[in-house]
Amino acid sequence: MEVYLDGGVHSGLDVFKAVAMGGRGVLLGRAWAWALAGAGASGLGDLLTTLRCELEVAMALAGVNTLAEITRDQVEVTEPR
């Protein structure tokens, strides 16, 4: 079964964590609409560029070069209280 995270994705680090936990991808919810409404096409482009840069930084800090290299071992999973 493929899993996609929808909602709660606010940064590239959220994307990294979703992939590490087994997600196939993420959906951006309303963030794209806010960016588009606030600054038009350039705002949407800025949002996507920012998410990509944040994801690349998270990947670099974890020592991976591709999304396929991201594993669950790279995130700390704690039990809810």
C-alpha positions in Angstrom: 0.0 0.0 0.0 1.3 3.4 -0.9 1.1 6.1 1.9 0.9 9.8 1.2 0.9 12.5 4.0 -1.7 15.1 3.5 -1.7 18.0 5.9 0.8 19.2 8.4 3.5 19.6 5.8 5.1 23.0 6.5 8.8 22.5 5.7 11.3 20.4 3.8 12.0 18.7 7.1 8.4 17.5 7.3 8.9 16.0 3.8 12.0 14.2 5.0 10.3 12.8 8.0 7.3 11.6 6.0 9.6 9.8 3.5 11.6 8.3 6.4 8.5 6.9 8.0 7.6 5.1 4.7 5.5 7.7 2.9 5.6 7.7 -0.9 5.0 11.4 -1.0 3.4 14.4 0.6 0.5 16.8 -0.4 0.8 20.5 0.5 -2.8 21.1 1.5 -3.6 24.8 1.3 0.0 26.2 1.4 0.2 26.4 -2.4 -3.0 28.3 -2.5 -1.9 30.8 0.1 1.4 31.3 -1.7 -0.4 31.8 -5.0 -3.0 34.2 -3.5 -0.3 36.2 -1.7 2.2 36.7 -4.4 1.0 35.0 -7.6 3.0 32.6 -9.6 6.3 33.9 -8.1 5.0 33.2 -4.6 4.2 29.6 -5.5 7.6 29.3 -7.1 9.2 30.7 -3.9 7.3 28.2 -1.8 8.4 25.2 -3.8 12.0 26.5 -3.9 12.0 26.9 -0.1 10.6 23.4 0.5 13.2 21.9 -1.9 16.1 23.8 -0.2 14.9 22.7 3.2 14.6 19.1 2.1 18.1 19.2 0.6 19.6 20.6 3.8 17.8 17.9 5.8 19.2 15.2 3.4 22.7 16.6 3.6 22.6 16.7 7.4 21.4 13.0 7.4 24.2 12.1 4.9 21.9 11.0 2.1 22.0 12.0 -1.6 18.7 10.7 -2.9 15.2 10.2 -1.5 15.6 6.5 -1.9 18.4 6.6 0.7 16.2 8.0 3.4 15.3 5.4 6.0 13.4 5.2 9.2 16.7 4.9 11.1 17.3 8.6 10.3 14.4 9.8 12.5 13.8 9.3 16.1 10.3 7.8 16.8 8.9 8.3 20.2 5.7 6.8 21.6 2.9 9.2 22.3 2.2 9.9 26.0 
